[in-house]
């Protein structure tokens, strides 16, 4: 019985670590929409690059429950700011705030 419980726990942990592809697409789609709303003069390709970079970096630094620790919130903010800097958007505080709030809620 203990082995079955242990196995069930491991399966649940593994399932939590792997997001369904549909969920990932939804998150990226909403993040893309956020950038379209904020800066309409960007070309769609640039927005796609920004969103992909943010998505990739955030997935590396975040983990389940990261929002509840100051150090990890700081790490995610730093990763987001670094990505925005790459595209010369680091001074856009409203964009940063909206993107971070979205990430905090959905990632």
Backbone as CSV, one residue per row, in Angstrom:
resi,resn,N_x,N_y,N_z,CA_x,CA_y,CA_z,C_x,C_y,C_z
1,UNK,0.830,-1.195,0.000,0.000,0.000,0.000,0.872,1.257,0.000
2,UNK,1.956,1.228,0.804,2.861,2.379,0.861,3.501,2.656,-0.487
3,UNK,3.857,1.600,-1.194,4.467,1.757,-2.513,3.481,2.374,-3.513
4,UNK,2.222,1.983,-3.440,1.198,2.561,-4.321,1.009,4.047,-4.033
5,UNK,0.983,4.406,-2.764,0.850,5.818,-2.393,2.060,6.621,-2.865
6,UNK,3.231,6.028,-2.702,4.456,6.700,-3.148,4.433,6.902,-4.666
7,UNK,4.025,5.875,-5.392,3.934,5.944,-6.848,2.913,6.991,-7.275
8,UNK,1.763,7.018,-6.625,0.725,8.001,-6.953,1.236,9.422,-6.719
9,UNK,1.965,9.616,-5.637,2.520,10.937,-5.342,3.518,11.356,-6.416
10,UNK,4.383,10.433,-6.837,5.362,10.726,-7.878,4.682,11.072,-9.203
11,UNK,3.615,10.365,-9.532,2.872,10.630,-10.767,2.265,12.027,-10.721
12,UNK,1.668,12.399,-9.598,1.084,13.732,-9.452,2.143,14.820,-9.577
13,UNK,3.290,14.620,-8.961,4.370,15.603,-9.045,4.854,15.753,-10.480
14,UNK,4.982,14.643,-11.176,5.428,14.683,-12.574,4.399,15.401,-13.438
15,UNK,3.113,15.135,-13.216,2.067,15.794,-13.992,2.073,17.295,-13.758
16,UNK,2.358,17.727,-12.538,2.397,19.159,-12.241,3.571,19.839,-12.933
17,UNK,4.674,19.113,-13.093,5.866,19.675,-13.714,5.692,19.863,-15.217
18,UNK,4.871,19.071,-15.846,4.681,19.121,-17.298,3.324,19.735,-17.589
19,UNK,3.349,20.956,-18.129,2.089,21.608,-18.466,1.582,21.063,-19.794
20,UNK,0.296,20.874,-19.916,-0.256,20.459,-21.209,0.042,21.511,-22.275
21,UNK,0.264,21.058,-23.477,0.615,21.959,-24.579,-0.461,23.027,-24.799
22,UNK,-1.726,22.666,-24.623,-2.805,23.640,-24.789,-2.676,24.778,-23.793
23,UNK,-2.308,24.463,-22.548,-2.130,25.492,-21.527,-1.000,26.428,-21.920
24,UNK,0.118,25.869,-22.373,1.266,26.694,-22.776,0.871,27.643,-23.913
25,UNK,0.119,27.137,-24.883,-0.313,27.969,-26.002,-1.219,29.087,-25.520
26,UNK,-2.113,28.772,-24.571,-3.012,29.787,-24.030,-2.219,30.889,-23.326
27,UNK,-1.236,30.487,-22.518,-0.429,31.468,-21.785,0.316,32.373,-22.749
28,UNK,0.944,31.776,-23.756,1.715,32.565,-24.711,0.803,33.462,-25.535
29,UNK,-0.374,32.966,-25.875,-1.322,33.757,-26.637,-1.753,34.995,-25.858
30,UNK,-2.058,34.810,-24.596,-2.467,35.944,-23.763,-1.318,36.917,-23.551
31,UNK,-0.107,36.410,-23.388,1.062,37.277,-23.237,1.302,38.068,-24.527
32,UNK,1.111,37.428,-25.656,1.237,38.107,-26.952,0.226,39.235,-27.053
33,UNK,-1.004,38.960,-26.660,-2.066,39.979,-26.687,-1.698,41.165,-25.807
34,UNK,-1.109,40.903,-24.671,-0.681,41.963,-23.763,0.307,42.895,-24.465
35,UNK,1.252,42.336,-25.201,2.224,43.161,-25.912,1.585,43.902,-27.077
36,UNK,0.639,43.289,-27.755,-0.062,43.979,-28.837,-0.820,45.197,-28.307
37,UNK,-1.434,45.064,-27.151,-2.178,46.169,-26.556,-1.251,47.309,-26.132
38,UNK,-0.084,46.963,-25.634,0.808,47.960,-25.059,1.591,48.723,-26.109
39,UNK,2.107,48.053,-27.085,2.937,48.704,-28.095,2.509,48.276,-29.485
40,UNK,1.678,49.047,-30.106,1.152,48.651,-31.408,2.120,48.901,-32.558
41,UNK,3.199,49.686,-32.349,4.110,49.955,-33.465,5.091,48.817,-33.724
42,UNK,5.142,47.800,-32.849,6.030,46.667,-33.083,5.477,45.801,-34.201
43,UNK,6.395,45.211,-34.908,5.959,44.248,-35.910,5.550,42.962,-35.198
44,UNK,4.643,42.203,-35.788,4.214,40.951,-35.166,5.373,39.983,-34.899
45,UNK,6.375,39.968,-35.772,7.510,39.064,-35.581,8.278,39.426,-34.310
46,UNK,8.482,40.710,-34.070,9.201,41.137,-32.876,8.422,40.757,-31.619
47,UNK,7.119,40.937,-31.663,6.296,40.569,-30.512,6.415,39.073,-30.248
48,UNK,6.388,38.292,-31.303,6.533,36.842,-31.154,7.878,36.488,-30.523
49,UNK,8.939,37.161,-30.936,10.259,36.915,-30.361,10.309,37.284,-28.882
50,UNK,9.739,38.419,-28.536,9.722,38.864,-27.143,8.960,37.868,-26.286
51,UNK,7.781,37.489,-26.728,6.947,36.558,-25.962,7.643,35.211,-25.813
52,UNK,8.236,34.719,-26.883,8.943,33.438,-26.797,10.108,33.511,-25.812
53,UNK,10.860,34.610,-25.853,11.975,34.776,-24.915,11.481,34.826,-23.472
54,UNK,10.452,35.597,-23.224,9.904,35.695,-21.862,9.409,34.330,-21.405
55,UNK,8.655,33.658,-22.248,8.113,32.351,-21.902,9.237,31.370,-21.571
56,UNK,10.255,31.350,-22.401,11.373,30.420,-22.200,12.124,30.710,-20.898
57,UNK,12.431,31.963,-20.643,13.186,32.327,-19.447,12.365,32.096,-18.187
58,UNK,11.114,32.487,-18.210,10.268,32.333,-17.024,10.105,30.855,-16.684
59,UNK,9.964,30.010,-17.674,9.820,28.575,-17.413,11.064,27.994,-16.741
60,UNK,12.227,28.580,-17.006,13.463,28.098,-16.398,13.564,28.526,-14.935
61,UNK,13.191,29.767,-14.631,13.414,30.287,-13.277,12.262,30.041,-12.316
62,UNK,11.103,29.745,-12.808,9.965,29.588,-11.902,9.722,28.131,-11.554
63,UNK,8.978,27.919,-10.483,8.561,26.601,-10.053,7.231,26.760,-9.331
64,UNK,6.598,25.660,-9.020,5.295,25.688,-8.345,5.410,26.467,-7.031
65,UNK,4.617,27.501,-6.896,4.611,28.296,-5.662,5.673,29.376,-5.597
66,UNK,6.326,29.688,-6.715,7.398,30.694,-6.704,6.891,32.060,-6.262
67,UNK,5.617,32.318,-6.493,5.045,33.628,-6.164,5.071,33.923,-4.671
68,UNK,5.265,32.925,-3.860,5.152,33.102,-2.414,6.497,33.271,-1.718
69,UNK,7.579,33.423,-2.480,8.876,33.679,-1.862,9.475,34.936,-2.485
70,UNK,10.015,35.779,-1.648,10.567,37.056,-2.112,11.735,36.832,-3.059
71,UNK,12.629,35.918,-2.724,13.807,35.664,-3.555,13.410,35.208,-4.958
72,UNK,12.413,34.352,-5.052,12.002,33.858,-6.368,11.200,34.891,-7.142
73,UNK,10.424,35.711,-6.464,9.758,36.809,-7.156,10.810,37.727,-7.768
74,UNK,11.835,38.008,-6.999,12.929,38.863,-7.476,13.610,38.245,-8.695
75,UNK,13.824,36.936,-8.665,14.468,36.234,-9.773,13.624,36.320,-11.047
76,UNK,12.325,36.153,-10.911,11.430,36.244,-12.073,11.401,37.677,-12.604
77,UNK,11.340,38.656,-11.708,11.357,40.057,-12.144,12.656,40.383,-12.875
78,UNK,13.762,39.873,-12.349,15.066,40.108,-12.969,15.108,39.494,-14.370
79,UNK,14.586,38.282,-14.513,14.559,37.613,-15.810,13.684,38.375,-16.802
80,UNK,12.538,38.863,-16.337,11.652,39.644,-17.199,12.327,40.949,-17.616
81,UNK,12.926,41.638,-16.660,13.594,42.913,-16.958,14.731,42.698,-17.960
82,UNK,15.487,41.615,-17.787,16.596,41.298,-18.684,16.089,41.054,-20.111
83,UNK,14.973,40.357,-20.214,14.391,40.098,-21.529,13.918,41.391,-22.179
84,UNK,13.260,42.241,-21.407,12.802,43.529,-21.950,13.986,44.402,-22.357
85,UNK,15.081,44.340,-21.604,16.284,45.098,-21.938,16.825,44.670,-23.297
86,UNK,16.789,43.403,-23.555,17.263,42.866,-24.837,16.564,43.545,-26.014
87,UNK,15.301,43.916,-25.816,14.514,44.554,-26.876,14.340,46.054,-26.643
88,UNK,15.156,46.604,-25.757,15.138,48.048,-25.438,13.786,48.503,-24.889
89,UNK,13.132,47.636,-24.131,11.834,47.960,-23.544,11.907,48.046,-22.022
90,UNK,13.096,48.034,-21.477,13.276,47.988,-20.029,12.795,49.241,-19.303
91,UNK,12.622,50.340,-20.004,12.150,51.575,-19.372,10.631,51.698,-19.392
92,UNK,9.969,50.755,-20.027,8.507,50.763,-20.120,7.919,50.137,-18.858
93,UNK,7.756,50.932,-17.809,7.318,50.408,-16.514,5.922,49.796,-16.572
94,UNK,5.006,50.426,-17.295,3.648,49.880,-17.386,3.664,48.509,-18.060
95,UNK,4.456,48.382,-19.113,4.586,47.103,-19.805,5.170,46.048,-18.861
96,UNK,6.219,46.413,-18.134,6.825,45.497,-17.172,5.800,45.057,-16.128
97,UNK,5.091,46.016,-15.562,4.109,45.708,-14.512,3.016,44.775,-15.023
98,UNK,2.496,45.065,-16.205,1.424,44.236,-16.759,1.922,42.833,-17.089
99,UNK,3.126,42.753,-17.675,3.693,41.442,-18.011,3.978,40.646,-16.738
100,UNK,4.558,41.304,-15.730,4.861,40.605,-14.480,3.584,40.117,-13.796
101,UNK,2.581,40.963,-13.738,1.314,40.555,-13.108,0.697,39.366,-13.829
102,UNK,0.797,39.373,-15.150,0.280,38.243,-15.920,1.073,36.975,-15.594
103,UNK,2.393,37.095,-15.616,3.253,35.953,-15.317,2.984,35.429,-13.916
104,UNK,2.854,36.325,-12.983,2.631,35.928,-11.574,1.323,35.130,-11.441
105,UNK,0.326,35.527,-12.195,-0.967,34.848,-12.090,-1.020,33.524,-12.855
106,UNK,-0.432,33.474,-14.048,-0.631,32.316,-14.907,0.546,31.367,-15.029
107,UNK,1.725,31.796,-14.666,2.869,30.900,-14.761,3.114,30.344,-13.395
